[in-house]
Amino acid sequence: MTKDELYIQRCIDLAWLGGNNVKSNPLVGALIVYEDQIIGEGYHQKYGNHHAEINALLSVKESDKKHLENATIYISLEPCNHNGKTPPCVTDLINSGIQKVVIGSTDPNPHMMGKSVNILRSKGIQVEVGICQEKTDFLIRKFVANMNGIPFVTIKFAQSKDFFIGQIGERIQISGEGCSIFTHKLRADNDGILIGTKTAIIDNPSLTTRDYPGKSPLRIVFDRNESIPKKSKIICDDEDALILTTKSNYQIDRPNKKIIVFENWELTHILKIIYENGVHSLLVEGGAKIIKWFIKEKLWHDAMVITSRKVSLVEGIKSPIIKGKLIKSWQIQKDFVNHIVKI
């Protein structure tokens, strides 16, 4: 690994700290290096707040500011050049006196796409682009999905060791307690969580983060024909919920439940409406029919597949088949988790 790659990798590590706090903005990390010493670093911490480059500049000690004109700033993503929630970062970089910028990925936003690189070069600043680009592109996948007006979609399901996701009409616990905590972490990492009608009826889930610290996602449920019992948790509790239906006269009297009536049940259209309701990242927890729908339409980005080493069902509902790239696999107690990305 070259020095440039090492420093961009540090930018990537910093960027991931932004988690779900950046909303529709990209995860970005930045590093300022002078004579092989890191004198400043930062990341995009929260939507609407300073971007990574600015946080890195602000972190430089007063005694080190004299070194900026001989320093290099490393950024996982091309800096912005337009006014938004914050002023253009490229202006601050120019004003800082830094004479070398190393970038992982150019910004895929059509309003950007290398324009900042050109601006910096026009000011005599040396710019290098494409360092660890595969990794920095991976970092901004959610941002790219949101640019298309849909949430970043993560499918999650648990399957028995003989590859069944459940049994018809019956609630079955397949994964263990450790994976329950992991699932609740996934919920905390997403803005919304989606289930289908049968899952709501059979499992009657709360869909909260009660086993993990963090905000519960907005619960979203398909209930086309108003089939879910009114005593179900998602219908009658005090948590917010988004109910998607075909029934224009859907009966509910709770102000924290929002009803959206659909005539067009094309999945891309539904995802756009969900995105417009503030859900930039969506966890799809089931059931099998819903998950298979997302897979068939190729409208998913990540999949977290939990496989029990202990539970066999022999018969029942076959697990969805996920075709993608396995990027990570690990064990939680007696369960295995595979992280798969769509390719």
C-alpha positions in Angstrom: 0.0 0.0 0.0 1.4 3.4 -1.0 1.3 6.4 1.3 -1.5 8.0 -0.7 -3.5 4.8 -0.4 -2.8 4.6 3.4 -4.0 8.1 3.9 -7.1 7.7 1.8 -7.9 4.5 3.8 -7.8 6.6 6.9 -10.2 9.0 5.2 -12.5 6.1 4.6 -12.3 4.9 8.2 -13.2 8.4 9.4 -16.1 8.7 6.9 -17.8 5.6 8.2 -18.1 7.4 11.6 -20.8 9.6 10.1 -23.2 6.6 10.1 -26.8 7.5 9.4 -26.4 11.0 10.6 -25.6 12.5 7.2 -29.0 11.5 5.8 -28.9 12.0 2.0 -25.4 13.5 2.0 -22.4 11.3 1.2 -20.1 9.8 3.9 -16.8 11.7 3.5 -13.5 11.7 5.4 -10.5 14.1 5.1 -6.9 14.2 6.3 -4.3 16.9 6.2 -0.7 15.7 6.1 2.6 17.6 6.5 5.9 15.8 6.2 4.3 12.5 6.9 2.5 13.8 10.0 -1.2 14.2 10.3 -1.9 17.7 11.4 -5.7 17.7 10.8 -8.5 15.3 10.2 -12.3 15.3 10.0 -15.4 13.7 8.6 -18.9 14.8 7.7 -20.6 14.3 11.1 -24.2 15.5 10.5 -26.5 16.5 7.7 -26.4 20.3 7.4 -23.2 20.7 9.3 -19.6 21.3 8.2 -18.3 18.9 5.5 -15.2 16.7 6.1 -12.7 19.1 4.5 -13.8 22.0 6.7 -13.7 19.9 9.9 -10.2 18.8 8.9 -9.1 22.4 8.4 -10.7 23.5 11.7 -8.9 20.7 13.5 -5.4 22.1 12.6 -3.7 23.6 15.6 -2.8 27.3 15.4 0.9 26.3 15.5 0.5 24.1 12.5 -1.4 26.5 10.2 1.9 27.9 8.8 2.5 24.4 7.3 -0.7 24.3 5.3 0.8 25.7 2.1 3.2 22.8 2.1 0.7 20.2 3.2 -1.5 17.7 1.3 -5.2 17.2 2.0 -6.6 13.8 1.3 -10.4 13.5 0.8 -12.4 10.4 0.0 -14.8 12.4 -2.2 -14.3 15.4 -4.5 -15.1 18.6 -2.5 -18.3 20.5 -3.3 -18.3 23.8 -5.3 -21.9 24.9 -4.8 -23.9 26.6 -2.0 -26.2 24.2 -0.2 -26.7 23.7 3.5 -23.0 24.9 3.7 -20.8 27.1 1.6 -18.7 25.5 -1.2 -15.7 23.6 0.3 -13.5 24.2 -2.7 -13.4 27.9 -1.8 -12.1 27.2 1.7 -9.5 24.8 0.3 -8.2 27.5 -2.1 -8.1 30.1 0.7 -6.3 27.7 3.0 -3.2 27.8 0.9 -2.9 24.1 0.5 -1.2 23.3 -2.8 -1.9 19.5 -3.2 -5.2 17.7 -3.0 -5.6 13.9 -3.3 -9.1 12.6 -3.9 -10.6 9.1 -3.9 -13.7 9.5 -6.0 -15.1 12.3 -8.1 -18.6 13.4 -7.1 -21.2 11.5 -9.2 -23.7 14.4 -8.8 -24.2 15.7 -12.4 -23.7 19.3 -11.1 -20.2 18.3 -9.9 -18.5 15.4 -11.7 -15.0 16.8 -11.7 -15.8 20.5 -11.8 -14.1 21.1 -8.4 -11.1 19.2 -9.7 -10.9 21.6 -12.6 -11.4 24.7 -10.4 -8.6 23.6 -8.1 -6.3 22.9 -11.0 -7.1 26.3 -12.5 -5.8 27.9 -9.3 -2.4 26.1 -9.7 -3.2 23.4 -7.1 -2.0 19.9 -7.8 -4.8 17.4 -7.8 -4.7 13.6 -8.0 -7.9 11.6 -8.4 -8.8 7.9 -8.2 -6.8 6.7 -5.2 -8.6 3.6 -3.7 -11.5 4.5 -5.9 -13.3 1.1 -5.6 -13.4 1.6 -1.8 -14.4 5.3 -1.9 -17.1 4.5 -4.5 -18.4 1.8 -2.1 -18.5 4.5 0.7 -21.0 6.6 -1.3 -23.5 4.0 -2.5 -26.2 5.3 -0.3 -25.7 8.8 -1.7 -25.9 7.5 -5.3 -29.2 5.7 -4.5 -30.6 8.8 -3.0 -29.6 10.8 -6.0 -32.0 8.6 -7.9 -34.8 9.6 -5.5 -35.1 6.3 -3.7 -33.8 4.9 -0.3 -30.7 2.8 0.0 -32.3 -0.7 0.5 -31.0 -3.4 2.8 -32.7 -6.7 2.8 -32.4 -8.8 6.0 -33.7 -12.2 6.7 -32.9 -15.3 8.9 -32.9 -18.8 7.5 -32.7 -22.2 9.0 -29.6 -24.4 8.3 -31.7 -26.3 5.7 -32.6 -22.9 4.0 -36.2 -22.2 5.1 -37.2 -18.7 6.1 -40.3 -19.9 8.1 -43.4 -22.0 8.1 -46.8 -20.9 6.7 -49.0 -19.1 9.2 -46.6 -19.7 12.1 -44.2 -17.4 14.0 -40.8 -19.1 14.3 -37.6 -17.8 15.9 -34.7 -18.9 13.8 -31.7 -16.8 14.9 -30.4 -16.4 18.5 -30.3 -13.6 21.0 -27.0 -12.2 19.6 -28.5 -11.8 16.2 -31.5 -10.1 17.7 -29.2 -7.4 19.0 -27.5 -7.2 15.6 -30.9 -6.8 13.9 -31.8 -4.0 16.3 -28.5 -2.3 15.4 -29.5 -2.6 11.7 -32.8 -0.9 12.6 -30.9 1.9 14.4 -28.7 2.4 11.3 -31.7 2.9 9.0 -34.4 5.6 8.7 -37.2 3.2 7.9 -38.2 -0.5 8.2 -40.6 -2.3 5.9 -42.7 -5.4 6.4 -45.7 -7.0 4.5 -49.2 -7.7 5.6 -48.6 -11.4 6.6 -45.6 -10.5 8.7 -47.6 -7.9 10.6 -50.4 -10.4 11.2 -48.4 -13.5 12.1 -45.5 -12.0 14.0 -47.2 -8.8 15.3 -43.7 -7.2 15.6 -42.9 -3.9 17.3 -40.0 -3.2 14.9 -38.2 -1.0 17.4 -34.6 -0.8 18.7 -35.4 -2.0 22.2 -32.3 -4.2 22.3 -29.9 -1.6 21.0 -29.3 2.0 21.8 -30.4 4.3 19.0 -33.5 5.8 17.4 -36.2 3.4 16.1 -36.8 3.6 12.4 -40.1 4.7 10.8 -42.2 1.6 10.6 -43.7 1.0 7.1 -46.2 -1.7 6.4 -48.1 -2.9 3.3 -51.8 -3.3 4.1 -53.5 -3.1 0.7 -56.9 -4.4 1.8 -56.9 -3.3 5.4 -56.3 -6.8 6.6 -54.1 -6.1 9.7 -56.0 -6.4 13.0 -56.6 -3.1 14.7 -55.1 -4.5 17.9 -51.7 -5.1 16.1 -48.8 -3.2 17.6 -48.0 -1.3 14.4 -51.6 -0.1 14.2 -52.5 0.6 17.8 -49.3 1.6 19.6 -47.9 5.1 20.1 -45.0 4.8 17.7 -45.1 6.4 14.2 -46.0 4.3 11.3 -46.6 4.6 7.5 -49.4 2.4 6.2 -49.5 1.8 2.4 -52.9 0.7 1.2 -55.3 0.7 -1.7 -58.2 1.6 0.6 -59.1 5.3 0.3 -61.3 4.9 3.4 -58.8 3.1 5.6 -60.1 3.3 9.2 -57.6 4.5 11.8 -57.9 7.3 14.3 -54.3 7.7 15.6 -52.5 10.9 14.5 -49.1 9.1 14.5 -50.2 6.8 11.7 -49.9 8.2 8.2 -52.0 6.5 5.5 -50.8 6.6 1.9 -53.2 5.3 -0.7 -51.6 3.8 -3.8 -53.1 3.1 -7.2 -49.7 2.5 -8.8 -48.1 -0.5 -7.0 -44.9 -0.4 -9.1 -42.1 -0.8 -6.6 -39.9 2.1 -7.9 -42.9 4.4 -7.5 -43.5 3.1 -3.9 -39.8 3.6 -3.0 -39.9 7.2 -4.3 -42.9 8.0 -2.1 -41.1 6.4 0.9 -38.0 8.5 0.1 -40.2 11.6 0.0 -41.3 10.8 3.5 -37.8 11.2 4.8 -36.6 7.6 4.5 -33.1 7.7 2.9 -32.2 4.2 4.1 -34.7 1.4 4.3 -34.4 -2.0 6.0 -36.7 -4.6 4.4 -37.4 -7.3 7.0 -40.0 -9.4 5.3 -41.8 -11.5 4.7 -40.5 -13.8 2.0 -42.9 -12.4 -0.7 -41.8 -8.8 -0.1 -38.1 -9.7 -0.1 -38.5 -11.8 -3.3 -40.3 -8.8 -4.9 -37.3 -6.5 -4.2 -34.9 -9.1 -5.5 -36.9 -9.7 -8.7 -37.1 -6.0 -9.4 -33.4 -5.6 -8.5 -34.3 -2.8 -6.2 -31.9 -3.7 -3.3 -28.4 -2.7 -2.5 -27.3 -4.7 0.5 -28.4 -8.0 2.0 -27.8 -9.3 5.5 -28.5 -13.0 5.5 -28.5 -14.8 8.9 -28.1 -18.6 8.8 -28.7 -20.7 11.8 -26.3 -23.5 12.6 -28.8 -25.0 15.0 -32.3 -24.7 13.7 -33.7 -27.1 11.0 -37.3 -26.7 9.7 -37.4 -29.6 7.2 -40.2 -27.9 5.3 -41.9 -24.5 5.0 -41.2 -21.3 3.1 -38.0 -21.5 1.1 -35.4 -18.8 1.6 -35.1 -16.1 -1.0 -32.1 -16.6 -3.4 -29.7 -13.7 -3.3 -27.2 -13.3 -6.1 -24.5 -10.8 -5.4 -21.0 -10.3 -4.1 -20.2 -11.6 -0.6 -18.0 -9.0 1.0 -18.0 -10.1 4.6 -19.0 -13.2 6.7 -18.9 -13.6 10.5 -20.4 -15.6 13.3 -22.6 -14.4 16.1 -23.0 -17.1 18.7 -24.5 -20.1 16.8 -25.5 -18.1 13.7 -23.6 -17.0 10.7 -24.1 -13.6 9.0 -23.3 -12.9 5.3 -23.1 -9.4 4.0 -23.9 -9.4 0.3 -24.0 -6.5 -2.1 -25.8 -6.3 -5.4 -23.5 -6.3 -8.4 
